[in-house]
Amino acid sequence: MHCNTSYLTAVANDYSYDVIYSRLIKGIGNPGDVLVGLSTSGNSKNIINAFEVAKEKNMITIAFTGASGGKLKKLADQLINVPSDDTPRIQESHIMLGHIICQLVEEIYFADTND
């Protein structure tokens, strides 16, 4: 969702940066959709707002955070919190964990069904 810079700047400019993701989820999120959010502190207001709207829409929420989990801890169906308070280490770990999850999903999704 974060790659549409025209949308991001328009909403941030006309409303608030705090609602850039929640407005989008409000418009296109459906029950059963999965929202993955990254916040090293777990307290990023724009991510928290997105998770709150996702919960209202019965979406599945997965949060990647740092050690404490922050406010996202209570909003996430699944919490992946890196046991660190060092922002660069948390972000590096989020990238690595994301790659591992993608690999596991691909292995399951593209498994040879001829076995």
Residue frames as a rotation matrix with the C-alpha (Angstrom) as fourth column:
MET 1
0.566 0.825 0.000 0.00
0.825 -0.566 0.000 0.00
0.000 0.000 -1.000 0.00
HIS 2
0.454 -0.401 -0.795 2.86
0.326 -0.756 0.568 2.38
-0.829 -0.517 -0.212 0.64
CYS 3
-0.462 -0.748 0.476 4.10
0.695 0.029 0.719 2.57
-0.552 0.663 0.507 -2.96
ASN 4
0.169 0.591 0.789 1.43
0.904 -0.411 0.115 4.96
0.392 0.694 -0.604 -4.26
THR 5
-0.674 -0.578 -0.460 3.15
0.723 -0.643 -0.252 8.27
-0.150 -0.503 0.851 -3.53
SER 6
-0.710 0.489 0.507 0.36
-0.064 -0.762 0.645 10.35
0.701 0.425 0.573 -5.10
TYR 7
0.353 0.862 -0.364 -2.15
0.289 0.270 0.918 8.81
0.890 -0.430 -0.154 -2.71
LEU 8
0.074 -0.397 -0.915 0.17
0.986 0.169 0.007 9.11
0.152 -0.902 0.404 0.30
THR 9
-0.878 -0.477 -0.044 0.99
0.478 -0.869 -0.127 12.77
0.023 -0.132 0.991 -0.24
ALA 10
-0.461 0.783 0.417 -2.62
-0.113 -0.518 0.848 13.70
0.880 0.344 0.327 -1.01
VAL 11
0.489 0.675 -0.552 -4.04
0.447 0.350 0.823 12.05
0.749 -0.649 -0.131 2.12
ALA 12
-0.132 -0.623 -0.771 -1.20
0.991 -0.095 -0.093 13.27
-0.015 -0.776 0.630 4.34
ASN 13
-0.921 -0.257 0.291 -1.62
0.306 -0.942 0.136 16.77
0.239 0.214 0.947 2.97
ASP 14
-0.398 0.861 0.316 -5.44
-0.296 -0.447 0.844 16.94
0.868 0.243 0.433 3.06
TYR 15
0.713 0.651 -0.261 -6.08
-0.010 0.382 0.924 14.89
0.701 -0.656 0.278 6.20
SER 16
0.533 -0.602 0.595 -3.11
-0.812 -0.167 0.559 13.68
-0.237 -0.781 -0.578 8.22
TYR 17
-0.308 -0.727 -0.614 -0.19
-0.760 0.576 -0.301 11.32
0.572 0.374 -0.730 7.91
ASP 18
-0.697 0.052 0.715 -1.80
-0.592 0.520 -0.616 9.43
-0.403 -0.853 -0.332 10.80
VAL 19
0.210 0.895 0.393 -4.60
-0.341 0.444 -0.829 8.16
-0.916 0.040 0.398 8.51
ILE 20
-0.215 -0.322 -0.922 -2.69
-0.958 -0.112 0.263 7.32
-0.188 0.940 -0.285 5.31
TYR 21
-0.938 -0.158 -0.308 -3.16
-0.231 0.949 0.217 3.57
0.258 0.275 -0.926 5.75
SER 22
-0.705 0.705 0.079 -6.43
0.264 0.364 -0.893 3.43
-0.658 -0.609 -0.443 7.69
ARG 23
-0.025 0.704 -0.710 -8.32
-0.657 -0.547 -0.519 5.36
-0.753 0.453 0.476 4.98
LEU 24
-0.423 -0.210 -0.881 -7.15
-0.861 0.395 0.320 2.89
0.281 0.894 -0.348 2.36
ILE 25
-0.991 0.061 -0.118 -8.09
0.097 0.939 -0.331 -0.10
0.091 -0.339 -0.936 4.51
LYS 26
-0.447 0.880 -0.161 -11.47
-0.109 -0.232 -0.967 1.47
-0.888 -0.414 0.200 5.21
GLY 27
0.054 0.467 -0.882 -12.06
-0.896 -0.368 -0.250 1.64
-0.441 0.804 0.399 1.45
ILE 28
0.124 -0.067 -0.990 -10.71
-0.820 0.555 -0.140 -1.69
0.559 0.829 0.014 0.20
GLY 29
-0.835 -0.469 0.286 -10.23
-0.545 0.642 -0.539 -3.97
0.069 -0.606 -0.792 3.22
ASN 30
0.162 0.881 -0.445 -12.46
-0.653 0.434 0.621 -7.03
0.740 0.190 0.645 3.45
PRO 31
0.566 0.081 0.820 -13.12
-0.747 0.471 0.469 -9.59
-0.348 -0.879 0.327 6.19
GLY 32
0.838 -0.295 0.460 -10.42
0.297 0.952 0.069 -12.25
-0.459 0.079 0.885 6.10
ASP 33
0.691 -0.662 0.289 -7.86
0.032 -0.372 -0.928 -10.03
0.722 0.650 -0.235 4.35
VAL 34
0.475 -0.632 -0.612 -4.45
0.877 0.289 0.383 -9.94
-0.066 -0.719 0.692 6.02
LEU 35
0.842 -0.281 0.460 -2.78
-0.197 -0.955 -0.223 -6.73
0.502 0.098 -0.859 7.14
VAL 36
0.350 -0.823 -0.448 0.92
0.926 0.375 0.035 -6.86
0.139 -0.427 0.894 7.93
GLY 37
0.885 -0.039 0.465 2.32
-0.059 -0.998 0.029 -3.79
0.463 -0.053 -0.885 9.71
LEU 38
0.102 -0.928 -0.357 5.87
0.856 0.265 -0.443 -2.90
0.506 -0.261 0.822 10.67
SER 39
0.671 0.017 0.742 6.71
-0.272 -0.925 0.267 -0.52
0.690 -0.381 -0.615 13.51
THR 40
-0.296 -0.877 -0.378 9.95
0.136 0.353 -0.926 -0.75
0.946 -0.325 0.015 15.48
SER 41
-0.867 -0.006 0.498 8.31
-0.457 -0.389 -0.800 0.81
0.199 -0.921 0.334 18.53
GLY 42
-0.645 0.740 -0.191 4.88
0.731 0.670 0.130 -0.69
0.224 -0.056 -0.973 17.97
ASN 43
-0.137 0.558 -0.818 3.50
0.664 -0.561 -0.494 2.81
-0.735 -0.611 -0.294 18.59
SER 44
-0.979 -0.201 0.033 3.41
0.152 -0.614 0.774 4.37
-0.136 0.763 0.632 15.11
LYS 45
-0.433 0.876 -0.212 0.05
-0.287 -0.357 -0.889 6.17
-0.855 -0.324 0.406 15.00
ASN 46
-0.132 0.409 -0.903 -0.55
-0.989 -0.109 0.095 5.52
-0.059 0.906 0.419 11.29
ILE 47
-0.700 -0.153 -0.697 0.00
-0.277 0.958 0.069 1.78
0.658 0.241 -0.713 11.78
ILE 48
-0.910 0.412 -0.050 -2.11
0.178 0.279 -0.944 1.69
-0.375 -0.868 -0.327 14.95
ASN 49
-0.261 0.847 -0.462 -4.97
-0.682 -0.501 -0.533 3.44
-0.683 0.176 0.709 13.12
ALA 50
-0.300 0.088 -0.950 -4.68
-0.851 0.425 0.308 0.93
0.431 0.901 -0.053 10.27
PHE 51
-0.906 -0.081 -0.416 -4.84
0.077 0.934 -0.350 -2.00
0.417 -0.349 -0.839 12.69
GLU 52
-0.719 0.693 -0.054 -7.88
-0.092 -0.172 -0.981 -0.53
-0.689 -0.700 0.188 14.44
VAL 53
-0.035 0.698 -0.716 -9.77
-0.945 -0.255 -0.203 -0.20
-0.324 0.670 0.668 11.15
ALA 54
-0.514 -0.223 -0.828 -8.63
-0.584 0.798 0.148 -3.68
0.628 0.560 -0.541 10.10
LYS 55
-0.984 0.174 -0.044 -10.02
0.145 0.628 -0.764 -5.12
-0.105 -0.758 -0.643 13.34
GLU 56
-0.353 0.900 -0.254 -13.37
-0.494 -0.410 -0.767 -3.34
-0.795 -0.145 0.589 12.71
LYS 57
0.164 0.364 -0.917 -13.44
-0.986 0.087 -0.142 -5.00
0.029 0.927 0.373 9.28
ASN 58
0.731 0.117 0.672 -12.61
-0.343 0.914 0.215 -8.46
-0.589 -0.388 0.709 10.69
MET 59
0.636 -0.642 -0.429 -9.26
-0.444 0.150 -0.883 -8.61
0.631 0.752 -0.190 8.96
ILE 60
0.773 -0.508 -0.380 -6.34
0.632 0.660 0.405 -10.70
0.045 -0.553 0.832 10.18
THR 61
0.830 -0.472 0.298 -3.53
-0.440 -0.881 -0.171 -8.56
0.343 0.011 -0.939 11.60
ILE 62
0.600 -0.755 -0.265 0.16
0.790 0.611 0.048 -9.38
0.126 -0.238 0.963 11.88
ALA 63
0.946 -0.279 0.167 2.54
-0.302 -0.944 0.130 -6.92
0.122 -0.173 -0.977 13.55
PHE 64
0.282 -0.942 -0.180 6.31
0.788 0.334 -0.517 -6.81
0.547 0.004 0.837 13.30
THR 65
0.895 0.047 0.443 7.70
-0.187 -0.863 0.469 -4.77
0.404 -0.503 -0.764 16.21
GLY 66
-0.256 -0.956 0.141 10.63
-0.452 -0.010 -0.892 -4.37
0.854 -0.293 -0.430 18.55
ALA 67
-0.877 -0.345 -0.334 11.02
0.053 0.622 -0.781 -5.78
0.477 -0.703 -0.528 22.05
SER 68
-0.847 0.525 0.086 7.96
-0.211 -0.183 -0.960 -4.38
-0.488 -0.832 0.265 23.82
GLY 69
-0.558 0.681 0.474 5.44
0.829 0.477 0.291 -4.72
-0.028 0.555 -0.831 21.00
GLY 70
-0.990 0.139 0.022 4.11
-0.139 -0.990 -0.018 -1.30
0.019 -0.021 1.000 21.93
LYS 71
-0.326 0.945 0.018 0.40
-0.674 -0.219 -0.705 -0.60
-0.663 -0.242 0.709 21.44
LEU 72
-0.100 0.265 -0.959 0.30
-0.913 0.360 0.194 -2.93
0.397 0.895 0.205 18.43
LYS 73
-0.941 -0.336 -0.030 0.78
-0.288 0.848 -0.445 -5.85
0.175 -0.411 -0.895 20.79
LYS 74
-0.588 0.783 0.206 -2.88
-0.030 0.233 -0.972 -5.70
-0.809 -0.577 -0.114 21.82
LEU 75
0.200 0.701 -0.685 -4.16
-0.726 -0.363 -0.583 -5.09
-0.658 0.614 0.437 18.27
ALA 76
-0.351 -0.465 -0.813 -2.30
-0.912 0.368 0.183 -7.87
0.214 0.805 -0.553 16.47
ASP 77
0.834 0.550 -0.049 -3.65
-0.541 0.831 0.131 -11.35
0.112 -0.083 0.990 15.93
GLN 78
0.686 -0.719 -0.115 -0.03
0.717 0.694 -0.064 -12.43
0.125 -0.038 0.991 15.48
LEU 79
0.896 -0.443 -0.005 2.89
-0.422 -0.857 0.295 -10.51
-0.135 -0.262 -0.955 16.95
ILE 80
0.560 -0.829 -0.001 6.45
0.752 0.508 -0.419 -10.92
0.348 0.234 0.908 15.74
ASN 81
0.952 -0.217 0.215 8.51
-0.281 -0.898 0.339 -8.82
0.120 -0.384 -0.916 18.10
VAL 82
0.326 -0.929 -0.175 12.26
0.273 0.270 -0.923 -8.70
0.905 0.253 0.342 17.75
PRO 83
0.760 -0.002 -0.650 13.91
0.649 0.042 0.759 -8.83
0.026 -0.999 0.033 21.19
SER 84
-0.439 -0.896 0.065 15.80
0.896 -0.442 -0.038 -5.56
0.063 0.042 0.997 20.79
ASP 85
0.546 0.529 -0.650 15.44
0.549 -0.812 -0.200 -1.84
-0.633 -0.248 -0.733 21.39
ASP 86
-0.437 -0.789 -0.431 18.02
0.020 -0.487 0.873 -0.97
-0.899 0.373 0.229 18.73
THR 87
0.416 0.777 -0.472 16.11
-0.429 -0.290 -0.856 0.39
-0.802 0.559 0.213 15.70
PRO 88
-0.029 -0.435 -0.900 18.59
-0.998 0.060 0.003 -0.68
0.053 0.898 -0.436 12.99
ARG 89
-0.934 -0.320 0.161 18.77
-0.338 0.936 -0.098 -4.24
-0.120 -0.146 -0.982 14.39
ILE 90
-0.248 0.927 0.282 14.96
0.001 0.291 -0.957 -4.43
-0.969 -0.237 -0.073 14.58
GLN 91
0.457 0.434 -0.776 14.58
-0.702 -0.360 -0.615 -3.25
-0.546 0.826 0.140 10.99
GLU 92
-0.441 -0.688 -0.577 17.25
-0.883 0.449 0.139 -5.65
0.163 0.570 -0.805 9.74
SER 93
-0.886 0.145 0.441 15.49
-0.076 0.892 -0.445 -8.48
-0.458 -0.427 -0.779 11.55
HIS 94
0.123 0.984 -0.126 12.13
-0.267 -0.089 -0.959 -7.50
-0.956 0.151 0.252 10.07
ILE 95
0.198 -0.126 -0.972 13.62
-0.977 -0.104 -0.186 -7.73
-0.078 0.987 -0.143 6.57
MET 96
-0.797 -0.573 -0.192 15.16
-0.581 0.814 -0.018 -11.14
0.167 0.097 -0.981 7.28
LEU 97
-0.661 0.614 0.432 11.98
0.020 0.590 -0.807 -12.49
-0.751 -0.524 -0.402 8.87
GLY 98
0.284 0.769 -0.572 9.92
-0.608 -0.317 -0.728 -11.22
-0.742 0.554 0.377 5.94
HIS 99
-0.140 -0.436 -0.889 12.17
-0.961 0.276 0.016 -13.06
0.239 0.856 -0.458 3.51
ILE 100
-0.960 -0.202 0.193 11.96
-0.257 0.909 -0.327 -16.26
-0.110 -0.364 -0.925 5.57
ILE 101
-0.251 0.949 0.190 8.15
-0.108 0.167 -0.980 -16.06
-0.962 -0.267 0.060 5.68
CYS 102
0.333 0.337 -0.881 7.98
-0.870 -0.249 -0.425 -15.45
-0.363 0.908 0.210 1.91
GLN 103
-0.571 -0.620 -0.538 10.22
-0.766 0.637 0.080 -18.45
0.294 0.458 -0.839 1.29
LEU 104
-0.881 0.269 0.389 8.10
-0.034 0.786 -0.618 -20.70
-0.472 -0.557 -0.683 3.50
VAL 105
0.114 0.970 -0.217 4.89
-0.344 -0.166 -0.924 -19.54
-0.932 0.180 0.314 1.82
GLU 106
0.133 -0.135 -0.982 6.38
-0.991 -0.035 -0.130 -20.12
-0.017 0.990 -0.138 -1.63
GLU 107
-0.862 -0.499 -0.085 7.53
-0.497 0.866 -0.046 -23.62
0.097 0.002 -0.995 -0.64
ILE 108
-0.569 0.739 0.360 4.00
0.144 0.521 -0.842 -24.48
-0.809 -0.427 -0.403 0.47
TYR 109
0.264 0.758 -0.597 2.21
-0.456 -0.447 -0.769 -22.69
-0.850 0.475 0.228 -2.34
PHE 110
0.345 -0.221 -0.912 4.41
-0.931 0.043 -0.362 -24.07
0.120 0.974 -0.191 -5.11
ALA 111
-0.261 -0.408 0.875 4.93
-0.586 0.787 0.192 -27.52
-0.767 -0.463 -0.444 -3.61
ASP 112
-0.754 -0.048 -0.655 5.11
-0.589 0.489 0.643 -30.31
0.290 0.871 -0.397 -6.18
THR 113
0.021 0.879 0.476 1.69
-0.918 0.206 -0.339 -31.92
-0.396 -0.430 0.811 -6.08
ASN 114
0.421 0.087 -0.903 2.93
-0.672 0.698 -0.246 -34.98
0.609 0.711 0.352 -8.01
ASP 115
-0.650 -0.735 0.193 4.55
-0.663 0.424 -0.617 -36.58
0.372 -0.530 -0.762 -4.94
